[in-house]
Amino acid sequence: MDKLIPRVLTIAGSDPSAGAGVQLDLKVFERLGVYGMTVVTAVTAQNTLGVQRIEKVSPSTIAAQIDSVARDIGVDACKIGMLYHETVVDTVAERIDRREISNVILDPIILAKDGTRLLSAKGVHRMRHRLIPASLVVTPNAEEAGILAEMPVKGLDDLREAAKAICDFGCKYVLAKGGHLADEPVDVLYDGESFLELPGTRIEGMPVHGTGCAFSAALAARIALGDSVPDAARFAKDLVADLIKSAVKLGKGNRLIVMRDA
């Protein structure tokens, strides 16, 4: 057998614009030199303007997809994105446990940039109690952190408190992103005992589609390559900043990430 390259699975929705979801995750995996695999949880109709339609993939089909790749190829790290429905949350949590998939990076996608609800309240509850405990790192933005922690997040102190509350559900790390806050875009990485701040510089211009997906995909890839969580987080933050700077306007709405030579 050939020497294995790191194998990274994304469990997420399909975006036909290829600006987010499994399509963007695969682009990030390829860029970073890992072997990417996909499990599609929902088929969406979306573009740079927003989400127009969502069709849930059946839980049995999602379970079968996970089984297919985990039994045959194996998984060194797994990024989880859009799940959409509480039954899908349950299915993914059960299969993560059954197939003993480790190094899980949970990107808790609850709302789209245009405000479309992408996970029901029941789904959020199941995520707190079933998927977060199975995760190495949870990567909410400020709004998602507030929903998961059931508290308002207005500033950096709130973001820290929300990270603590999310970590209490059982994950190893919470990486709460501050890009949506009014202050400077500081992310906080919490390991259950202490915080590491990851400062950034706000990049002006039209919003960019798929930045959260790119961040969590890069985090999963670098962990599969052997990085520590703090090192992987620093790398992912720097990469996404570069991708924002080089994003292009191809449609009528938000800009799109384009992978250029490293």
N, C-alpha and C positions, 0 to 999 in steps of 0.2 A: 504494500500500500504506500502511496506517496505520503511524504511528510505532510501532516495536516496543517493548513493555515487556520487561524482562528475562525470559528463558525459563529455567526451572529444572526439571531432570528428576530424579525420584527412582527409583532402581532398588532395590526392596526387596520384602519380603513383605506380604501382605494380612492385616490384623487385623480380624476381624468386630466386635470391640468398639469399633473406631475409636480406641483408646487409644494405638496405636503404628503402625508400619509406614506404608504409603503413605497410609492414611487420615489419620493425624495429620500427616504431611508436607504434604499438601495444605492442611490447616487452617492450618499455619504459613505456607506460601507465600501463601495468600490474605490472612492477617493482615498480612504484610509487603509486599504490593503487587507480587508477581511472578507470572508466569504459570506454573502448575505442571502438569507432565506426569508420567505414571507408567509404569513397566515393572514388572510383577508377576513376582517370581522364585519365589514359593511361596505356596500358599494354606494358611492355618493355621486351626485351630479353637482359639481362645484367648479368654480373658476376664480379669477382674481377679484370678482365682485362679491362673492359669497357662496353660500350653500343653497342649492335649489331643491334637492331631493336626497333622501337617504333610504336605502333598502338594507335591512338587517340580514346578514348571512345566518343560516340556521345554526343553533348551538352544536348539533351533531356534526355538521360539516366543518365547523371550526375545530372541534375536537379531533376529527379525522385528519385535518391539515397538520395540527400539532403532532399527532401520533406519527404521521408519515415522515416528517423530517427528523423528529427526535429519535425514533427507532433506527433510522437508517444512517443519517449523516451525523447527528449529535449536535449539541448546542453548548457553546462556551459562554455566551452571554445572550440575554434576551431583552429587547426593548418593547414595552407595551404602550401603545398609543390609544387611539379611539376605539372604545368598546360599545358605546351607544346604548345598550340595553342591559338591565340587571341580570337577565338570564345569561348573557354573554360574559359578564363579570364572573358569575358563578362557574361557568364552563371553563374559562381560562384559568381561574384560581385552582379548580380541581385538577386540570391537566398539568399545570405547573408543578403541583405537588406529586401527582402520579408519575410523571416523567422525570422527577427530581431535577428540574431545570433550575440552575443557580445563576447568580449574577444578574438578577432581574432589575431592570431600570424601568420604573413606572412613571410615565408622563401622563398625569391625570387630566385628560382632555375632557372638560366639562362644557365649555362654551367656545364657539367659533369666534373669529375676529369680528364677524358681523352681528354677533349676539345670538346666533342660532344655538339652541340647547342641544348638546351632543351627548349628554348622559343624564338620565332621569334622577330624581331625588332618591328613589330606591336603589338605583345603580351606585350613587355616591355612598349610601349607607353600606352596601355590600363591599364596595371598594375599601372603605375604612377598615372593615372587619375581616375581609378575606384576602384581598390582594396586597394591601400595604404591609401586613405582617410577613408576606412572602417576598418582599422586595429588599434588595440591597440599597437602592437609592430611589427616592421619590422626588420628582422635579416639578413642583407646581410653580406657576407664575403667581403674582400677588393675589389676583382675583381667585384663582383656584385654591390657593392656600387658605384664604378666608373662608371659602365654602367648606373645605375639608375640616378646618379647625372650628367652624361655626363662630366666627368672630370677624369684626370689621378689620381690614388691613389698610391703613392709610399712610403709614410711614415705616421706616426701617425697624423701629422698636416693635411695632405690630408684627412685622414679618418674622422677626426672631421668635416672638411668642407663638405665632402660628406654627412655625417650624418645630418648636418644642411639643406642641399639642399633637401634631401629625406624627412625630417620632414616637410618641407614647402609644400609638397603635401597633408598633412592633417592628418597624423597619430599622435598618442599620444607620442610614443617613437620610437627611432631608436636605435637598438643595433648593431653597426657595429663591426665586428669581425676582429681582427688584426693578426690572425694566419698565413695568407698568406704573411704577410709583412716580410721583411728581418730582422727587429729588433725583440725585445722581443714580444711575443704574447699578446699584450694589447688590450682588447676590450673596446669600448667606448659606454656608454649608454647616450643618449641625450633626454631630455624631452621637448625641445622647448625653454628652458631657460638656462640650465646648463648641464655640463657633469659629469658623474661618470665614473672613470676609473676602469676597472676590470683587474688587472695584472695577468699574468700567467707565467708558466715556459715551455719552449719548450721541448717537449718529443721526444727524438731521436728514429729513427727506420723507418721501411717501412711505407708509408702512410696507413691510416685506412679509409675504405669505410664507408660512412654514418654518419660522425660526425656532419654535419650540420643538418641532419634529427633528430638525437638524441637530439641535443641541443634544437631545436625549439619544439620538442615533450615534452621534460622535462619542458621547459618554460611554455607551455600551461597547462601541468598537475599541476604544482605548483601554477599557477594562479587560476586554477579551485579549488584547495585545499585551497585557501584563501591568498596566499602570495601576498605581494606587488610586483610590477614589479622589483624593484632593488633586493629584496630578492630572487625572482624567478630566476633572471639572475645570481646571485652569486651561487645559488644551481646548476643551469644547467651547468655553467662553471666547477664547481668542479666535478660534475658527469661525464661530458664528459672527463675530464682529467683522471679520474679513469678508464673509459671505454677504453681509448686509451692505458693506461698502461697494461690492461688485455686483449687487442685484440689478436686474434690468426690468424695464417696463415693456412688456410684450402685449398685455391685455389692456382692458379699460379701467382696471382697478389697481389693487396692490401690486408692488413689484414682485418679481420671481427670482429665486436663487438659481444661479448658474454655476456649475462646477467648472473651474478653470484649472490649468496645470498647477500642481502644488509647487 
